[in-house]
Amino acid sequence: MSNIYQFEAELLEGGTQSLSEYQGKVILIVNTASKCGFTPQFHGLEAVYEKYKDQGLVVLGFPCNQFGGQDPGTNEEIGAFCQRNYGVSFPMFAKVDVKGPESHAIFRYLTRETKGFINRNIKWNFTKFLIGRDGQILGRYAPTTKPESLEADIEKALASA
């Protein structure tokens, strides 16, 4: 795989979405959880999305229950929680694994192409990947990195042709 557009994933509300639908956009991919200490980052993710979506940013949320069982709900429950508590309007996908043998192909690609603090594995919820308009990975950010602190990198990516 040479870029992110070659993957597809199931949407939270059902149906499959090809990431090629986002070709030409700057993409911020995040593995999320509803019952995590970092869950309030949904506010920042939504704020960044609202601020830059008209310039070509899309945030893609992928719920994951692999870290402390912090997203145990159904896809429907997760969607309702995100909308009700954080006003999430960016695309959310069905719950996936982001590490191990059953990890989703998107996350196998992202972790193979980037390195975390110690190794390539995703260590916790709210790990973020910034993808340029050409589908190439521009950066990987730790769960502790707040979405609003990515604005300079997002602006730089949006300015690239």
N, C-alpha and C positions, 0 to 999 in steps of 0.2 A: 504494500500500500504506500502510495507516495504522498497522499494528503488526506485530510479528514472527510472530504466529500464522497469517498468511496464506501462510507458506512451508512447504515440505517439503524433505527431503533424504534421500539414501540412507544407511542405517545401515552401519557398518563390516562387520557380518556379513551384510549383504544385506537387501533389503526397504526400503521407503520409510516414513519417519516424518514426520507432519505436526507442526509445532511447536505446533499448537493442542492437542496432547496435554499440553503444559506450561502451559496457560492457568491463571492464578491462582498460578503459582509465580514465584519470583525466578529468573532465568536468567543464568548467566555463560557467555558464548560465547567460545571461545578457538581461534585457529588454532594448531595444534601442529606439532611436528616431532620426530622420534626421534633425530636426530644433530646437534642444535643446542646451543650453549653454554647456552641457557635450558631445555633438556630436563629438568634436575632440578626445574623448576617443577612437573612432574607430581606430585611429592611434596606440594607446597603445595596444588595444585588438589585432590588427593584428600583431604588433611587438611581443607580448607575444606568440601568436599562432605560428608564424614563428619560434621563438626561441626554443619552446618546443614541437612542434607537432611530431617530430621524436622520442621524448622520451615518447609520449603517451598522450599529452594534446590535447583536442579539445575545442574550444570556440563555443558556440551555441548562436546566436543572435535571439531575439524575439522582433520585432518591436511592439510598443504600442502607441496608440494615446490618451490615457486616461489622460495625464498630460499636460494641456495647449494646447491640439490639436497640438502637436509638431511632429506628423508623419501622416499627412493627406493623403498622396499619396497612390496609389495602390501598391500592392505587386511588380509589375513590376517596377514602378517608384522608390520604395524604393531600390530594388536590383540594379538598374542602378546608383542611387545616391551613394550608399555605394561602389560600384566597382569603379566608375569614380572618386570620391573624396577621397577615403581612401584605395583603392586597396584591399577591403575586400575579402578574399579567404576562410574564415571559413564558416561553414554552417549557413545560415540564414533561419528562418522559417517565415511563413505567419503571418501577423499582428494578435495579440491576445490582450485580456483584461488580466490584471494582478491583478486586484482588483475588488471587487464587485461580484454580483450574476452571472455574465456572465464570470467570470475569467476562464482562461484555467486550466484544471485539474493539469497540471504541477505546475502552480503557486499557486494553492490552497494547494497542497502538500508542496511545498517549504515554504510557509508562515505559514502553520500549524506546521511545524517541526522546525521553527526558529523564533526568535523574533527580530524585528527591534529596533531602538533606544527607542521608546515609546511603540509600540505595534507590532503586527504581520503584519500589512498592509504594502504594498510597497508604499512608499511616493512619489517617483519620478522616472524618467528615469535613466537607468544605475545602478540600484541595481544589485549586483552580488552575485552569489551563487557558491561556490566551492564544487564539488562532488568528492569523492575519487574513487579509482579503484573498490571498492566494491559496488558502487552506493549509499553510505551514504553521507549525507551532512556534510561537514567539516567546512564550514564557510559561513557567510553572510556579505556582505560589502556594505557600503553606496554609494550612487551615487557620492559623492565627492572623494571616494577612487580611485585613479588612477590605471589602470591595472598593470603598471610596479611595483607598490608598493606591489603587490601580489606575486611577484616572489619567495620570501622565502617560503611562504605557498605552492605555486605550486611545488617548488622543493622538499619540504618535502613530499607532496602527491605523486609525481612521484617516490620518493625513496621507498615508501611503497609497499610491495608486495600485 
